[in-house]
Amino acid sequence: MDKQKYVFYILFGLLCPAVMGIYYVSGIGCINAIGLEMVIGILSSGAALLALKEYGGTRKPIGHWLSALIPLIAIPLIPVAMISHSGLEAFLARGRVPFATMEGFAIAQLVLGVLMFRGLIFKRGEGRLMMPAIGFVIMSSVLRIRSAFINPARILREIGLQKGQTMLDYGCGIGMFAIPAAKIVGNDGVVHALDIHPLCIKTIEKEIRKRGIANVKTILSDRETGLPDESVDVVLLYDVLQFITDRDSLMEEFHRVLKPDGRLCATAEHLEVSEFLDVITKDNLFTLVEQKRKVFRFERN
Ligand SMILES: C[S@@+](CC[C@H](N)C(=O)[O-])C[C@H]1O[C@@H](n2cnc3c(N)ncnc32)[C@H](O)[C@@H]1O
């Protein structure tokens, strides 16, 4: 399925100049719109082909980044180019249909571009983090939109998080789970919110300061938690495992910090379920207990 995204992306890129051509023949659009769209289409298709070459590799995901950046830049550029070429009056009178079409294609390409690089931008390469601030902005927007469709507090209750417990939210992002978890565990409990990205940690710290939350402790790390042995009741790994390169040592770390009756709750986004289960149950560190919706619950062996 993953590789189909690249094909859809290229199709969007090439379909738009074709639609502009049809508009031109029908007298709705002008030749310049075709030209502009051809440039955007060729650039973005080239980026997608480069991204396809990077697929599964370990190099920096330049093609993936360009696949999102080209439509992102095109979105404000399209009206600017149209207005500066034909003037505001002509744009308002005749340009609205081509404008809406071009923007629709650019937005569709941007969404596909984001989906394409989502699983790649956090990968570490040559010891450096690959996600610049723009990646963080896109990720936090995606997480905020997602929160309208999932109910983190309900998920936390379903995985059995209770008052007084200690939870490690590994790869906490902007705290969509850590903040409601803090309310569930209450003042006698603690939530350790760990993320590789400094902007995530900064966002959570700002939020807990604003809300006066005292039981969320942040950790900036890419694996070591620094927590004592057998000190955690629940490890949450929600929408994170696909970004982790050294999964075996992470599982060892989870095994070390979890209490003997503790549990690991994880989701398998962008992974084959069999691969996901193999990673977590490897070396008999964990045993699958149940799956509720997207969340798999494992007990510590
Ligand atoms: C898609 S977000 C999910 C955030 C959060 N779990 C949620 O569902 O709202 C993935 C998060 O994992 C973090 N991440 C990626 N690789 C990591 C690593 N090696 N160690 C810790 N966090 C990591 C990213 O910075 C990002 O915040």
The ligand as an SDF file (V2000), in Angstrom:
LIG
                    3D

 27 29  0  0  0  0  0  0  0  0999 V2000
    3.5210   10.5100   15.5010 C   0  0  0  0  0  0  0  0  0  0  0  0
    4.2330   11.1930   16.9210 S   0  0  0  0  0  0  0  0  0  0  0  0
    3.2110   10.4730   18.1820 C   0  0  0  0  0  0  0  0  0  0  0  0
    3.1660   11.3000   19.4220 C   0  0  0  0  0  0  0  0  0  0  0  0
    2.3040   10.7670   20.5540 C   0  0  0  0  0  0  0  0  0  0  0  0
    2.6900    9.4350   20.9670 N   0  0  0  0  0  0  0  0  0  0  0  0
    0.8480   10.7880   20.1590 C   0  0  0  0  0  0  0  0  0  0  0  0
    0.3250    9.7580   19.7020 O   0  0  0  0  0  0  0  0  0  0  0  0
    0.2340   11.8650   20.2890 O   0  0  0  0  0  0  0  0  0  0  0  0
    5.7450   10.3160   17.1200 C   0  0  0  0  0  0  0  0  0  0  0  0
    6.6350   10.9070   18.1760 C   0  0  0  0  0  0  0  0  0  0  0  0
    7.7390   10.0270   18.3890 O   0  0  0  0  0  0  0  0  0  0  0  0
    8.8920   10.8160   18.6210 C   0  0  0  0  0  0  0  0  0  0  0  0
   10.0770    9.9890   18.3670 N   0  0  0  0  0  0  0  0  0  0  0  0
   10.5420    9.5600   17.1810 C   0  0  0  0  0  0  0  0  0  0  0  0
   11.6510    8.8180   17.3560 N   0  0  0  0  0  0  0  0  0  0  0  0
   11.8880    8.7820   18.6820 C   0  0  0  0  0  0  0  0  0  0  0  0
   12.8890    8.1840   19.4940 C   0  0  0  0  0  0  0  0  0  0  0  0
   13.8820    7.4560   18.9700 N   0  0  0  0  0  0  0  0  0  0  0  0
   12.8350    8.3490   20.8160 N   0  0  0  0  0  0  0  0  0  0  0  0
   11.8320    9.0850   21.3710 C   0  0  0  0  0  0  0  0  0  0  0  0
   10.8530    9.6820   20.6650 N   0  0  0  0  0  0  0  0  0  0  0  0
   10.8660    9.5250   19.3330 C   0  0  0  0  0  0  0  0  0  0  0  0
    8.7310   11.9770   17.6770 C   0  0  0  0  0  0  0  0  0  0  0  0
    9.5120   13.0870   18.0340 O   0  0  0  0  0  0  0  0  0  0  0  0
    7.2350   12.2430   17.7840 C   0  0  0  0  0  0  0  0  0  0  0  0
    6.9580   13.1930   18.7660 O   0  0  0  0  0  0  0  0  0  0  0  0
  1  2  1  0
  2  3  1  0
  2 10  1  0
  3  4  1  0
  4  5  1  0
  5  6  1  0
  5  7  1  0
  7  8  2  0
  7  9  1  0
 10 11  1  0
 11 12  1  0
 11 26  1  0
 12 13  1  0
 13 14  1  0
 13 24  1  0
 14 15  1  0
 14 23  1  0
 15 16  2  0
 16 17  1  0
 17 18  1  0
 17 23  2  0
 18 19  1  0
 18 20  2  0
 20 21  1  0
 21 22  2  0
 22 23  1  0
 24 25  1  0
 24 26  1  0
 26 27  1  0
M  CHG  2   2   1   9  -1
M  END
$$$$
